[in-house]
Amino acid sequence: MQWQAESVRKVSGGRRRPAKNKRRAEIGRAPVDTHIGEPRNRIIRTYGGNNIVLALRTNVANVTNPKSGETKKVKIENVEQNTANPNYVRRNLLTKGAVIKTELGSARITSRPGQDGVINALLLE
């Protein structure tokens, strides 16, 4: 885990005197690598007592056809392209912007699976 608040050091290298101590809410998390597989989620408590759902594995996506506006829940077959990292295609990692192959055809993921817990995608032509 890494502390993600303002640094103690200034740009000049001098020390900045903090006005407050470190807070638990300022700690970051390791990235969630969402894979294709049997659905598995993790619920995490966040700032303010709220909860977020992390999708660890999933094999379905809510795919919307932009022309008709119709949305269907379809099975994900594999990852075709990922501009975030070419290695993610080999590992079948699902991230925002990745192009996935579904039963309806190719679709681009518009949600953030590691933070939203679901996969929403737009059908490509």
VOLOKOL-521902 format. One record per residue: residue in three letters; x, y, z of N, C-alpha, C in turn. Coordinates in pm, whole numbers, plus 50000, padded with zeros to 5 digits. Example, Ala and Ser with C-alpha at 12.3 -4.5 7.8 and 13.67 -1.06 7.14 Angstrom:
ALA513194943150780512304955050780513204967050780/SER512854977550708513674989450714512905000350787/
end
This chain:
MET500844988250000500005000050000500885012350000/GLN500355022749940501145034849929500335046749977/TRP501005055650047500355067650097500255077549983/GLN499045082849957498835091049839498485105549869/ALA498915110549983498665124550015499855132949967/GLU499845145750002500915154749960502245150650021/SER503315152449946504645148449991505135157250105/VAL506015151750186506615159350296507685168750242/ARG508245165550125509315173550066508785183649964/LYS509395195349964509075205549864509905202949739/VAL509615210149631510355208649506511825212149527/SER512085221949614513455226149642514225215849724/GLY513525206149781514175196149866513985199050013/GLY513465210850044513205214250184512045206250239/ARG511925206450371510885198450436509645206850460/ARG508495201350423507215207950447506665202850579/ARG506265211950667505705207950797504215204750778/PRO503805192250797502405188650774501465194750877/ALA500285199050831499275204750920498455193850987/LYS498545181650935497795170450992498605157650976/ASN498195147451049498845134451040498315126650920/LYS498925115150895498445106650786497075101050820/ARG496235099950719494895094550736494785081150665/ARG493975072250720493785059050659493185060450519/ALA492355070750500491685072650371492665076950261/GLU493865081150299494855085650200495705074150148/ILE495465062050198496225050450151495605045250023/GLY496415042449924495915037149797495775022049802/ARG495305016349691495155001849680495944996949561/ALA496264984249564496894977949448495844976949337/PRO496254977849210495274977049102494584963549097/VAL493314963649059492534951249049492604946548904/ASP493184934948883493254929248748492024920548726/THR491044926048653489814918648627490024909048512/HIS489834896048539490044885548440488704880548388/ILE488764872548280487584865748230487474852448304/GLY486314849948363486104837548438484804838048514/GLU484604828248602483384827848682483294840648765/PRO482124847248769481994860148839482414859248986/ARG483284868649025483754869349162484024884049195/ASN483354889249298483494903249336484064904249477/ARG484554916149509485004919049645484424932649684/ILE483874933349803483294945949851484264952149949/ILE484544965149930485514972250014484854984550073/ARG485104986950200484614999150265485505010750222/THR484875021950188485635033550143485365045450234/TYR485895056750195485775069050272484315072650296/GLY483975076150417482605079850449481715068050480/GLY482295056050492481505044250524480785038250405/ASN481065043150285480445037650165481145024750124/ASN480535017650031481125005249980481305006249830/ILE482355000049779482504998549634482704983749605/VAL482314979849484482424965949442483554964749342/LEU484504956049369485594953449276485294940449202/ALA485344940849071485134928648992486484921848975/LEU486674910449039487924902949026487904894248901/ARG486744887848877486564879648757485134881248710/THR484934880848580483584881248525483594875448384/ASN482454870448341482364864948205481174870548128/VAL480514880948184479384887148115479584902248108/ALA478964908348008479024922847990477664927947947/ASN477344940247987476134947047941476504954747815/VAL476134949347700476534955247572475364962947513/THR475624975647478474604984347420474894986447273/ASN473854985147192473944988147049473635003047034/PRO474615011246990474395025746984473315029846884/LYS473115022046780472115025646679470695023746730/SER470435012046790469075009146837468855013246982/GLY469945014947058469825018347200469475006447287/GLU469494994447229469134982247300470344976747376/THR470134972647500471204967147583470914952547616/LYS471944944147601471804929847631472954925347719/LYS472674915347802473714909247885474254897247808/VAL475514898147764476084887747679477374882247739/LYS477764870647690478964863847737480214869647669/ILE481284871347747482554876147694483374864047651/GLU483914864447529484724853247480486204855547506/ASN486734867147464488134870447493488394885147467/VAL489634889547496490044903447473490754904147339/GLU490294913147252490894914447119491984925047115/GLN491764936247187492704947447180492634955347310/ASN493784960547354493814968947472494914979347456/THR494514992047445495495002647423496275005847551/ALA495755001947667496455004647792497774996947799/ASN497754984347754498954976147760498754964047669/PRO499664961747573499504950247483499554936747555/ASN500224936247671500284923647746498934919947807/TYR498054929847824496734927147880495904918347787/VAL496184918847656495454910447560495804895847585/ARG497084893147603497534879547629496984874047760/ARG496904882847859496444878747992494924879348006/ASN494234884047900492764885447902492294894248018/LEU492964905748037492584915148142491564925048087/LEU490544927948167489474936948127489684950548191/THR489884960848108490034974448156489174983648070/LYS489024996048115488265005748036488995008347905/GLY488265008247794488855010647663489254998047590/ALA489234986647658489614974047593488514969647496/VAL488924963547385487964958147288487824943247317/ILE486574938947343486314925047377485484918447268/LYS485644905347256484844897647161483694891447238/THR482454894247193481264889047260480424881147160/GLU479304875847208478404868347121477804877247012/LEU477644890247042477074899646945478114905346850/GLY479394904046883480474909646803481454917046893/SER482274925646834483264933146911482604944746984/ALA483104947547105482564958447186483684964847265/ARG483554978047289484554985447367484014987947508/ILE484834984647608484414986247748484405001047784/THR483295005647844483165019747882483195021748033/SER483045010948111483085012148257484475008348308/ARG484675010348438485955006648500485694994548589/PRO485944982448538485564970248610486184969148750/GLY487404974048765488054973048895487494982548998/GLN486644992048956486055001549050484525001549046/ASP483934997248935482474997248923481864983748956/GLY482604973048935482094959748964481294953548851/VAL481024961148745480304955948628481034960048502/ILE480714953248392481314956848264480214961648171/ASN480284974348134479394980148035480214982647910/ALA479624979947794480374981347669479454986347558/LEU480074992747457479374997247338479764988347222/LEU478764984047148478994975347033479684983146922/LEU480744977346864481454983646753480904978046622/GLU481034985946517480514981446386481574974246306/
end
